[in-house]
Amino acid sequence: MAAISGLATAAGTARFRDRGMGRRKLPATHFRSAPGGLQLSSIGLGTYIGRPDAPTDLAVEQAVGLCLASGRINVLDTAINYRYQRAERSIGRSLGRAISDSVVARDEIFVSTKNGYLAPDGEADVGPQPWIERELLRPGILRPSDIVDGSHAMSRAFLADQFARSQKNLGLASIDLMYLHNAGDAQLPVVGHDEFYQRLETAFTFYESLRDRGDLGAYGIATWDCLRVPRSEAGHLELEEVVRLAETVGGKDHGFRYVQFPFNLAMPEAVRLRTQTAGGERLSLFDAVRKLGLGTFTSVPLFQGQLAREGPEAESLTAAQTALQFARSAPGTLAALVGQKSPEHLAENLKLAETPPWDDAEFRVWLT
């Protein structure tokens, strides 16, 4: 089957938003304006957790289909290493069907994926290490010296190979957003500041070439600790410095437009701690992202299910909805990315789209 062409557009995502507000009576605040004028749902579908098997493939496909058909979610997030490439393929099959059946159009849906971690094929005829040897090392796509901590790489040849695999897995000719996956977390403490930024420059130069070809809409960094820890720690990444590098590589119209980091009731550091500097000011991560003109997606809003089981409950909301509401209400958030596969959990989270996100005062109550 031919790859589906196109990218999410301002006009297409506005069409999705307007249908949701009209047919589904969703509040306007459920949708957020992203770089480039895109209109994105404040809840996104994440696809990290799950076994690399056929039943999970089917569950993810059904979740994607329900999210799109609901008119409530037009943000899909994955990574090539999630479930050994099977998460991308699950999204690709379901999104392809939804577009073929005219449930949605390609320009209405924002698809992000990630590369950087070694990602053996969960459907291959060999195990992970033989697959890496056969597919990456033996052909010279990946050199042993490129690999950090046995699991991460960001050389141009490796990223090019991974991008092409993601295109094929997703069935898309163009990808809206490609993140470097935990590059700062994996590489900075090992290779040091100067070598890391040289590698980052190589990656950004490659991503800019993909934008020039029309294969990529934007790029960003998906992170865990590196943006939230103090400057004194070896793994700290200064976001303003990353933006300056992107400007050096791609000019003022560079494609570095998004960051992703964890944020939830149990991990509030991105609001509480001033770990970043922007324009000479010490700022929280959320404030720095806004000042630098970037878009924010947050991960693990349910703290990998723990807050859904044991978290507090706001009035008229379940524990899971309360945790998701907190994450999507943080000032500057585009979307909180939540993994949801079971029909019950999916219905619970989709129902929340009918509730406006908290205003700043309500959010601060839960922050304290």
Sequence and secondary structure as in RCSB ss.txt:
>XXXX:A:sequence
MAAISGLATAAGTARFRDRGMGRRKLPATHFRSAPGGLQLSSIGLGTYIGRPDAPTDLAVEQAVGLCLASGRINV
LDTAINYRYQRAERSIGRSLGRAISDSVVARDEIFVSTKNGYLAPDGEADVGPQPWIERELLRPGILRPSDIVDG
SHAMSRAFLADQFARSQKNLGLASIDLMYLHNAGDAQLPVVGHDEFYQRLETAFTFYESLRDRGDLGAYGIATWD
CLRVPRSEAGHLELEEVVRLAETVGGKDHGFRYVQFPFNLAMPEAVRLRTQTAGGERLSLFDAVRKLGLGTFTSV
PLFQGQLAREGPEAESLTAAQTALQFARSAPGTLAALVGQKSPEHLAENLKLAETPPWDDAEFRVWLT
>XXXX:A:secstr
   B     HHHHHHHHHHHHHHS   GGGEEEEGGGEEEESEEEE   S SSHHHHHHHHHHHHHHHHHTS  E
EE  TTTTTTHHHHHHHHHHHHHHHTTSS GGG EEEEEE B    TTSSS HHHHHIIIIITTTSS GGG BTT
TB   HHHHHHHHHHHHHHHTBSSEEEEEEESHHHHHHHHH HHHHHHHHHHHHHHHHHHHHHTSEEEEEEE SS
TTTS TTSTT   HHHHHHHHHHHH TT SEEEEEEE BTTB HHHH   EEETTEEE HHHHHHHTT EEEEE 
TTTTTHHHHH    TT  HHHHHHHHHHHSTTEEEEEEE  SHHHHHHHHHHTTS    HHHHHHHH 
